[in-house]
Amino acid sequence: MKLRFYADPGHSWLAVKRDFLAKYVDLKKVSTYSYQRNDSVYLEEDCDLGILLNSLEANGISVEFDEKHTNKYSHIRNYDRYII
């Protein structure tokens, strides 16, 4: 499975659809350090990303990253903080 990974000079996030995330992770475990916009959730790299990756691995799903980098602050920082 290929997932989009965004990074700026200070942080990075994995973009997933909320329905996909809910299939593998208890949504209450995702912190407010992640962001959301429309039906997508942008999991912050330090904690929330690991929760999903561990669950995918436990379900036998391997992940490839389609990485997008910027030298400026990412537009993701302007999205709403994640809340259920």
N, C-alpha and C positions, 0 to 999 in steps of 0.2 A: 504494500500500500504506500502511495506517495502522498505526503502532506506538506503544506506550505509553511515554511519557517521564515519569519521576518526578524531582522536584527538592525539595530542602530548602534551608535558608539557606546551606549550605556546599558542596553538591555536587549532581550529578544523574546519572541512569542511564537507559539505554534497555533495556527488558525485551524479550527475545526467547526463543523456544524453542531449546534446545540443538541439535536437529536442523536447524532453519532456519539457525542460526549456522554449523553445520558445512558446510552446503551452499555458503556464500559465503566463509568465512574458515577459514584453518588454525587450529584450536583452540589450537595451541601458541603462537600469537602473542598470545593474550589474556592480559593481565597479572593478577597477584593483587590489583590494585586494583579489579577487578570482583568481583561477588558471584554466588552461585548458590543456588538453592533448588528442590528437586525437579527438574523438567525445564526450568526457566527459568534464564537467565543475565541478569544486570543489568550491562550494559556501562558502565563509568565514562566520563564525558564527555570527559576530556582526551586520551585516546589510543585506547582500545579502540573507542569509538563511531565514531571516524573511520575505523578499519580496515574496519568493516562498511559504513559509508555509502559509502566509496570503491568497495568491491567491488560494492555494489548499483548505484551509478551506472554502473560499467563494464559491468554486465549490463543496462543500460537500465531499471532499476527506480527509479521515483520514490517518495519517502517523505513521508508526512504524519505529524505528531506529535499524539497525543492526550495532552496535558500534564496531569499531576497534581502540584500543588504543596502543600507543607505549610510552616507557619512553625516547626515543631518538627523535631528530627532524624528523618529517615526511618527506618521500620522496616527498610528494606533494609540499613542499617548493622549490623544484628544477624544477617544471614544469613551463611552460610559464605563465606569468601573463595574466589574461583574457582580451581580446579585441575582439570586433566584427569583 
